[in-house]
Amino acid sequence: MDQPIPYLDLPAQLRPLRKEIDAVIAKTLDNCSFCLGPDVVQFERDFASFCEAKHAAGFNSGTSALHVALLLLNVGPGDEVITTPHTFVATSWAISYVGARPVYVDIDDQTCTMDPKLVEKAITPRTKAIMPVHLYGHPCDLEPLLAICRKHNLPLVEDAAQAHGAKYKGKVVGTFGAVSGFSFYPGKNLGACGEGGALVTNSEAYATRARSLREHGSTQRYYHDEVGFNYRMEGIQGAVLGVKLKHLNQWTQARRHVANLYHKLLADTPLQLPHEAVWAESVYHLYVVRHPRRDALKKHLEEHKIGCALHYPLPLHLQKCYGSLGYKAGDFPVAEKAARECLSLPIYPELTDSQVQRVAQVIHKFFEG
């Protein structure tokens, strides 16, 4: 009988690292460095180096990092930030948290990232930033976005929550804009044993203020320069991430191998497969296929004990929480179509070739039936 193939297999990732992770957690416990501390400081240095950036500040989540990123740029009530409706809601949460309004533009049909051709006409006198998302591990098209930012004197904020190590024209993402935010949610390519995030920037002033804002607006204990937040990274998460970061490049190559195998095995199906642009090097956080019969295919895979998921089945402009923005069905047809068709297949470094082949075989049976 065929063994189940989970959508995500975190135990398989942790098993070979368990002794090392146990040791660093024990050290953190012995040192009682629970909030920030030396493990977080070291991880910040190492992650900044990995991103080829000057500074990284550890946070308790990627959402918090994006929230502070907008505060650094003085985005506030009455302002607008241009972003994408086809991503996880945290991108828009950060905009809402500062009192600004998310302004959506549609996506490119092939990459599912923000379509640069649509951005300029969305700019108004209230626009204060542009926040694209490097979705599914694939970079957005940055050059035209940066050109628009220069023309209109707007900062670019990169949501790189799903794109640790992804490259745009050979350069690591997260370093193109004024600031960027990363997530270390457990299921991410670089995942903590709990929540975690980072703000990355080449600006020393931004990094200094970000560290103050994450710690109650304080640079000196019990002295508070501005209203801040309890957004600190836990010491244990810094220690765990420090262990995992050393394996990230190897894991990325394994993910790319799985993706390329899917490309080959599914090329003759009616599925719309992920597209890697010529200027991109995706880290394949997700492998998202598309088809009008998505729901039936999902049921078929699950009946054959193959895990799968939906990213993201309802665009943000149609979510109840953003009903007050006044958008309606049909406003962003490409994003809406992608939401109806998207299906994420299993992809992680530990996935074997035989498992990928079985997923492909089951998909072929669906279309043959």
C-alpha positions in Angstrom: 0.0 0.0 0.0 1.3 3.5 -0.9 2.5 5.5 2.1 0.9 8.9 2.6 2.8 11.9 1.3 2.4 14.8 3.7 2.1 18.3 2.3 4.8 19.4 4.7 7.2 17.1 6.7 8.8 19.2 9.4 9.8 16.1 11.5 11.9 14.9 8.5 13.7 18.2 8.6 14.3 18.2 12.3 15.5 14.6 12.8 19.0 15.1 11.5 19.4 18.4 13.3 17.8 17.4 16.6 21.0 16.9 18.6 22.4 20.3 17.4 19.2 22.1 18.1 18.8 20.5 21.5 22.3 21.6 22.4 21.8 25.3 21.4 18.4 25.4 23.1 20.0 23.9 26.3 22.7 26.6 26.1 20.1 29.3 25.8 18.3 27.9 28.8 21.5 27.8 30.8 22.3 31.4 29.9 18.6 32.4 30.5 18.8 34.6 27.4 15.1 34.3 26.6 14.4 37.6 24.9 16.9 38.8 22.3 20.4 38.0 23.7 23.6 36.7 22.1 21.9 34.0 20.0 19.7 36.6 18.3 22.6 39.0 17.8 24.6 36.3 16.1 21.7 35.2 14.0 21.1 38.8 12.9 24.7 39.1 11.8 24.6 35.8 9.9 21.3 36.5 8.3 22.4 39.9 7.1 25.4 38.3 5.6 23.2 35.7 3.9 21.1 38.4 2.4 24.2 40.4 1.4 22.8 43.3 3.4 24.3 45.5 6.1 21.7 45.0 8.8 19.1 42.5 10.0 17.0 43.0 13.1 15.2 40.0 14.6 11.5 40.2 15.3 8.8 38.0 16.8 7.1 37.6 13.4 7.4 38.7 9.8 4.1 40.7 10.2 5.8 42.8 13.0 8.8 43.4 10.8 6.6 44.7 8.0 4.7 46.9 10.4 7.9 48.5 11.7 9.2 48.8 8.2 6.3 51.1 7.3 6.8 53.1 10.5 10.4 53.7 9.6 9.2 55.3 6.4 6.7 57.5 8.3 3.7 55.9 6.6 0.6 56.7 8.6 -3.1 57.6 8.7 -4.5 58.9 5.4 -1.6 57.5 3.4 -1.8 54.8 0.8 0.5 51.9 0.0 0.3 50.0 -3.3 0.5 46.3 -2.9 -1.0 43.0 -4.2 -4.3 41.3 -3.4 -2.9 37.8 -4.1 -0.8 36.9 -1.0 -1.1 36.2 2.7 -3.1 38.9 4.6 -0.1 40.0 6.7 1.2 42.2 3.9 -2.0 44.3 4.1 -2.1 44.0 7.9 1.1 46.0 8.1 -0.4 48.8 6.1 -3.6 48.8 8.2 -1.7 48.7 11.4 -0.1 52.1 10.6 -3.5 53.5 9.7 -2.8 53.6 6.0 -5.0 52.1 3.1 -3.9 49.2 1.0 -4.3 50.0 -2.7 -4.3 46.9 -4.8 -3.0 46.3 -8.3 -3.5 43.1 -10.3 -0.8 40.4 -10.7 1.1 39.0 -13.6 -0.5 35.7 -14.8 2.7 33.8 -15.1 4.5 34.7 -11.9 1.5 35.7 -9.7 3.5 38.7 -8.5 2.6 42.4 -8.8 2.3 43.5 -12.4 4.6 46.5 -12.7 2.7 47.8 -15.8 -0.4 48.5 -13.6 1.4 50.3 -10.7 1.9 53.8 -12.0 -1.8 54.5 -12.7 -2.6 53.5 -9.1 -0.4 56.2 -7.7 -2.2 59.2 -6.1 -1.0 62.2 -4.0 -1.6 60.0 -0.9 0.7 57.2 -2.1 3.6 56.8 0.4 5.2 53.5 -0.6 5.0 50.5 -2.9 5.1 47.0 -1.3 5.4 44.1 -3.7 5.6 40.5 -2.5 8.1 37.9 -3.7 5.4 35.3 -3.8 5.9 31.5 -3.5 9.7 32.1 -3.4 9.7 33.8 -6.8 11.0 37.4 -7.0 8.8 40.1 -8.4 10.0 42.1 -11.3 12.0 44.7 -9.4 13.7 46.9 -12.0 10.5 48.5 -13.4 9.1 48.9 -9.9 12.3 50.7 -8.7 12.1 52.9 -11.8 8.6 53.9 -10.8 9.8 54.5 -7.2 12.6 56.8 -8.4 10.3 58.7 -10.7 7.7 59.4 -8.0 10.1 59.6 -5.0 8.6 56.6 -3.3 10.3 54.0 -1.1 10.0 50.3 -2.0 9.3 47.8 0.8 10.0 44.2 -0.1 7.8 41.5 1.5 10.3 38.7 1.3 8.5 36.5 3.8 8.5 33.5 1.4 11.7 34.2 -0.5 14.8 33.6 1.7 17.7 33.6 -0.7 15.7 34.1 -3.9 17.6 36.1 -6.5 16.7 38.8 -9.0 19.3 39.1 -11.8 21.8 37.4 -9.5 21.3 39.6 -6.5 19.5 38.3 -3.3 16.1 39.8 -2.8 15.4 41.8 0.3 18.2 44.3 -0.5 16.6 46.3 -3.4 14.2 48.4 -1.4 14.6 50.7 1.5 13.6 47.9 3.9 12.3 44.4 3.7 10.6 41.9 5.9 11.2 38.1 6.2 9.2 35.5 8.1 10.5 32.5 9.9 7.1 30.9 10.5 7.8 27.1 11.0 6.7 26.2 7.4 9.0 28.7 5.7 12.1 27.7 3.9 14.0 28.9 7.0 11.6 28.3 9.8 11.9 28.8 13.6 10.5 26.4 16.2 7.7 28.9 16.7 7.2 32.4 15.4 10.0 34.7 14.1 10.8 37.4 11.6 13.5 39.9 10.5 13.7 43.4 9.1 16.6 43.7 6.6 18.0 47.1 5.5 21.3 48.7 4.4 20.4 51.8 6.4 22.1 52.0 9.8 19.5 54.6 10.9 16.6 52.4 10.0 18.2 49.4 11.7 18.8 51.4 14.9 15.2 52.7 15.0 13.8 49.2 14.2 15.6 47.7 17.2 14.2 50.5 19.4 10.7 50.1 18.1 10.7 46.3 18.6 11.7 46.9 22.3 9.1 49.3 23.6 10.6 52.3 21.8 13.7 52.1 24.0 17.4 52.3 23.4 18.1 52.5 27.1 16.1 50.4 29.6 13.1 52.2 31.1 13.7 55.3 28.9 11.2 55.4 25.9 11.9 57.7 23.0 8.6 56.9 21.2 5.6 54.6 21.4 7.0 51.1 20.7 6.1 47.5 20.7 6.9 44.2 22.3 8.2 42.7 19.0 11.4 41.0 20.3 12.7 37.8 18.9 13.0 35.1 21.5 16.5 33.8 22.3 15.6 30.2 21.6 14.3 31.1 18.1 17.6 32.9 17.3 19.5 29.9 18.4 17.4 27.5 16.3 17.5 29.7 13.3 21.3 30.0 13.6 21.5 26.2 13.3 19.1 26.0 10.3 20.6 28.9 8.4 23.8 26.8 7.8 21.7 24.3 5.8 19.5 26.8 3.9 21.5 26.9 0.6 21.5 23.1 0.5 17.8 23.0 1.2 17.2 25.5 -1.6 19.0 23.4 -4.1 16.9 20.4 -3.0 13.7 22.4 -3.5 14.8 23.4 -6.9 15.5 19.8 -7.8 12.0 18.8 -6.7 10.5 21.7 -8.7 12.4 20.8 -11.8 11.3 17.2 -11.5 7.7 18.3 -11.2 8.2 20.5 -14.3 9.4 17.5 -16.3 6.8 15.0 -15.0 3.8 17.3 -15.3 4.7 19.1 -18.6 2.2 17.0 -20.6 -0.7 17.7 -18.2 -3.3 20.5 -18.6 -2.0 22.2 -15.5 -0.5 25.7 -15.6 2.8 25.1 -13.9 4.9 27.6 -12.0 6.9 29.9 -14.3 10.4 31.0 -13.5 11.2 34.2 -15.2 14.5 34.6 -17.0 15.6 37.2 -14.4 14.6 35.1 -11.4 16.0 32.3 -9.3 13.1 31.0 -7.3 13.6 29.2 -3.9 10.3 27.4 -4.4 8.7 28.0 -1.0 5.6 26.7 -2.7 5.0 24.8 -5.9 1.6 26.1 -7.1 -0.1 24.6 -10.1 -3.3 25.9 -11.6 -6.4 24.4 -13.2 -10.1 25.3 -13.4 -10.9 21.9 -11.8 -8.7 22.7 -8.8 -11.2 21.5 -6.1 -11.8 18.2 -7.8 -8.0 17.6 -8.2 -7.4 18.5 -4.6 -10.0 15.9 -3.5 -8.5 13.3 -5.8 -5.0 13.9 -4.3 -6.3 13.7 -0.8 -8.2 10.5 -1.6 -4.8 9.1 -2.6 -3.3 10.3 0.7 -1.3 13.1 -0.9 -1.3 16.3 1.0 -1.9 19.6 -0.8 -3.0 23.1 0.1 -4.6 26.3 -1.2 -2.5 29.5 -1.4 -4.6 31.7 -1.6 -8.3 30.9 -2.3 -9.8 34.3 -1.8 -8.0 37.5 -2.9 -7.6 40.2 -0.2 -9.9 42.7 -1.9 -12.8 40.3 -1.5 -12.1 39.4 2.1 -14.7 40.5 4.6 -12.0 42.4 6.7 -11.4 44.7 3.7 -14.9 45.2 2.6 -14.7 48.9 3.6 -12.1 49.5 0.8 -14.9 49.3 -1.7 -13.4 46.8 -4.1 -15.7 44.3 -5.9 -15.5 41.0 -7.8 -13.9 41.7 -11.2 -11.7 44.5 -10.1 -8.6 42.3 -10.3 -9.5 39.5 -12.7 -6.0 37.9 -12.9 -5.7 37.5 -9.2 -9.3 36.3 -8.9 -8.7 33.6 -11.6 -5.4 32.5 -9.8 -7.3 32.2 -6.5 -9.9 30.0 -8.1 -7.3 27.7 -9.7 -4.3 27.6 -7.4 -3.2 24.3 -5.7 0.0 23.8 -3.8 1.7 20.4 -4.2 4.1 19.0 -1.7 7.6 20.5 -1.9 10.3 20.3 0.7 14.0 19.3 0.7 13.3 15.8 2.1 10.8 14.9 -0.6 12.2 12.0 -2.5 12.2 11.5 -6.3 9.9 8.5 -5.9 7.4 10.6 -3.9 7.4 13.3 -6.6 6.9 10.6 -9.2 3.9 9.2 -7.3 2.3 12.7 -7.0 2.7 13.1 -10.7 1.3 9.7 -11.4 -1.8 10.4 -9.3 -2.3 13.7 -11.1 -2.0 12.0 -14.5 -4.7 9.5 -13.4 -7.0 12.4 -12.6 -6.8 13.8 -16.1 -7.0 10.3 -17.7 -10.2 9.5 -15.7 
